[in-house]
């Protein structure tokens, strides 16, 4: 089965390619917030613990790129570290994380880019446990219908950040955002989500022979 991708699914530190984001306006509003107090951090950690307790999930998404481009598709997540985005045609892109690396493939150009997962904000999103300690929390905003958590770690991916938006009652993830060092955003909204799904291991396999073969070829 051919898996397609639109804009590189959320790799901010990855040579400034594409990223996941909730939108420039939303992010700028969050950037103006003060650092959270202890109560807000505790609430954020409770939500993060619930989310990271979901070991597998799949669903549909709509993604908005930095220039307003829009596409949809289906995503697959398996903790720790595994992700796949299947984008709708006519996009030639593929995005796969196998727990160690993330690759962005363009089937039209027959090219691949590969990055260590640990150097991207996806490492935080896909962690076995999302630990909000160690100064990771940049901002928290708690509203009646939405809890927003902005995370960042300069030691992992510079000035890039990842923003997570949750339903405060069910703790379900609604959207996530990655903002790169150039402040370019890409928004991903998810829906029709199913948890606890069992995946075939091939879903998250990276074709390393192709990846390294094209690099040797120039």
N, C-alpha and C positions, 0 to 999 in steps of 0.2 A: 504494500500500500504506500502511496506517495504522500508524504506529509509536507504541507506548505506552511510558510510563515510570511508575515507582512514585513514590518520593520523589526529589526532585531529585538527580540522580546526582553527588554529591560536590562541592558548591559551598559550602565552609565560610564564606568571607569574603563570600559572596553573600547579604547581608541575612539571615544566620543561617538559611538554608533547610535543605537537606539536604546530607549529605556522605558520603564513603566512609570507612569505618572498620573496623578488625578487631575491635572490641569494647572496652568500657570496662575490663574486668579486664586484658586483654592490654596495653592502653595504659598503665594505671597501673603495671603491673609494669615496663614499659620506661622510664617516666618516672623511676623510682628508680635507673636505671643511671647510672654515671659517663660522662663524655664518653670517646669511644674514643681509644685510642692510635694511633700511626702505623700499626702493623701491621694493626689492625682497619680503619682507614680505607682502606688499600691494598686489602684484601680486598673491602671494600664497593665501591670504585671499579671493581674488576675485574668484579664482578657487575653493577654499574650499566652498565658499558660493553657487556657482553654483552646485557643487556636492551634498551638503547637502540639496539643494532645490529639489532634486530628492527623493521623499518620498518612492517610491517602485521601485524595479528593479529585474530582473531575467535574467539568461543567463547561459552559459556553462563556464567551467573553466578547466584548466590544472594545476595541483599542483606538485611541485617538493620539496621533503623533504630534510632534512639535510644530508642524506646519498646518495642523488641522486635518490631516489625512485620517481616514477612518477605515477600519476593516474589522472582521469578526472571525470567529473560529472556535476551536475547542482546546481546552487545556487539561493536562494531567500532572498531578503532583504526588510524589511519594517521599516521605521523610526517611532518612535525612538526605538532602541534596539533589533529589531527582525531579526533573521537570521536562515537559515537552509541550510546545505550542504548535498546533496544526492550524495554519491560516488558510482561509478560503482562497480559491483561485480568483484572479489570475496571478496572485503573488508567487514569486519564485523562491521565497525564503523558507528556511527551516531553523528552528531553535531547539536544542537538546542539551540538557544537563544530566550527566550520569553519576553525579556525586563527587567527581573530582574536577572535571572541566566542563565548560560551556562552549558549544560550537554554534556558529551562525553560518548556515549554508545557503548559497544561491544556486539553485539548480539550473537556472538559465545561463549564468556566467560560468558555472562549474567551479565555483570558488568556495573556500571555507575560511573562517576565522575562528581561532581557538584561544580561550582564556582560562586561567585558573579560576574555579568557582570561588575560592577564598578571597579573590580580589574584586568581587562584585557584590552589590547589595543583595543579590539573590541568595548569597550564603546565609544572610540573616533571616530572610523570609523562609528558607528551606531548612533551617537548623532543626535539630531534634528537640531542642528547647530554646525558645526565644528569651534570652536573659536581658532584661532591661537595666541591669546594673552597669557599673563601670562607665558612667557618663554617656551611655548610648542614647538616652532619651533627650531629644532636642526640644520637643514641645508635646504637650497633651492638651486636647480641647474636648471637654465633656459637655454634650448637649443632650436634650431629651431624646432625640432620635438618631444620634450619631456620636461615636467616640473616635477621635482622630489622634493617632500616635505618630510622631515624626521621629525617626531614628537615624543616627549617623555615627560613624566611627572613623576618624581621620586616619587611624593606623591601618585600617582595612582598605578604604577606598576614597581617601582624600576628602574633598569637600562634597562629594555626592551624598545624597540622603534617600531614604525610603520612607514613604508615608503610607500608613495602613489605616483604613476606615472600617469600623466595626459597628454592627447593631448592638447597642448597649444592653439590650434585654436578652437576646439569644447568643451574643458574642460571636455571631457569624461574620466572616470577612465579606465586605461588600465590594471594596475597591482597593487597589494599591497603586503607589506612585513611586517612580524613581526619578530623581533630578540629578543631572550630571554636573560636572564642574563648570560647564558653560551655562548652567541654569536652564538647560533645555529639558523639557518634560514630555512624557508620554503617559496617557491615562488608560487604565485598564479597569473596566467594570465587569464583574462576574455575576452569573445568574444560572438558574437550573443546576445548582451544585449538588453533587452526591458525595457523601463521605463513606469511608470504609470500603471502597471498591478495590478488588484485587486486579492487578495489572500483570500482563505478560512481561517478563524481563526485557523483551525486545523493544518495548515502547521507549525505553530510555537508553538504548544502545547507540553509541557514537561510532560512525564508520571511520575508525582511525586510519585504515589503509588509504581511504580516499583523502582524508584530511592531510596526512603527512605526504602522500604521493603528490598531491597538487603543489605542496610547498617545495618539494624537491624539484618539481618540474618548472618552478619559477613563478 
